Amino acid sequence: MKITKVFITMLLIIVTLLGCSKSNENSISTNITGPGNTNISNQLAIGQNYQGGIIFYFFVKGDNRYIAGETHGIIASDIDYSGTWSTEVTLLNNSKIVLTSVDSIENSSIGMSKYNTEKIVRNFTYISTGGPGGSIIYPTPFISQTQYAAKICDTLKLNNYSDWYLPTIDELLIMNTVQDKIQLKGSTKYWSSNATIQPSRNTLYYNTSKQAGTVGTEEKTNQLNGNVMLIRPIRYF
């Protein structure tokens, strides 16, 4: 009799433990894979809300920010912003100039948006004249300055995070493949942080339709010319 009671008690414990195990399994995302069906994480998923935005990519070996044995990736904000790529400034003498030139930021690789964004902001803050070695008009180079894509990301404070960047072309291409999960608008142009060789142009991403898109160039003019496009800030985790 005692043996029967002990057996029943042990059976109940086993059933309870199995039930808890099944419940925990259903509470996390599984089968998260990257290129080549490589398992990346059994806890985080593409399209999941995480650290202030929505996960859209996990770094893999070869990416700039990849760390072996650790799970890291890229998060997109859940909000679109809009603005110009360049900026118009009003100098101390009330004259106005449009800043478009940034010393070659052609690296469109995954993980490079932080570098690009900071370089654009630096170039549009430390204004030099007279070419290389020219005078620096700083720290008060102008009376006012219009908002622009990189600065919008650089100064953004969203969902308790302030480390947002203007994405590279490669990052935008990845975003387009999961546009439904991050609410990326179709048939719309988004600014990237990559400048082309021509000083008056900027590389942009044109989202044509689901799972497809093309990269083109657009003038880096100011908003007085109506060249305002969408901006989707990203951050790394």
Secondary structure, DSSP 4 states (H G I P E B T S, - for coil): -HHHHHHHHHHHHHHHHHHHHHHHHHTS---EE-GGG-EEESS--TT-EETTEEEEEE--TTSTT--TTS--EEEE-SS-EEEBSSEEEEETTS-EEEE---S------TT-HHHHHHHHHHHTTSEE-SSTTPPEE-SS-EEEE--BHHHHHHT--BTTB---BPPPHHHHHHHHHTHHHHTPPTTEEEEEEEE-SSTTEEEEEEEEETTEEEEEEEE---GGGT--EEE--EEE-
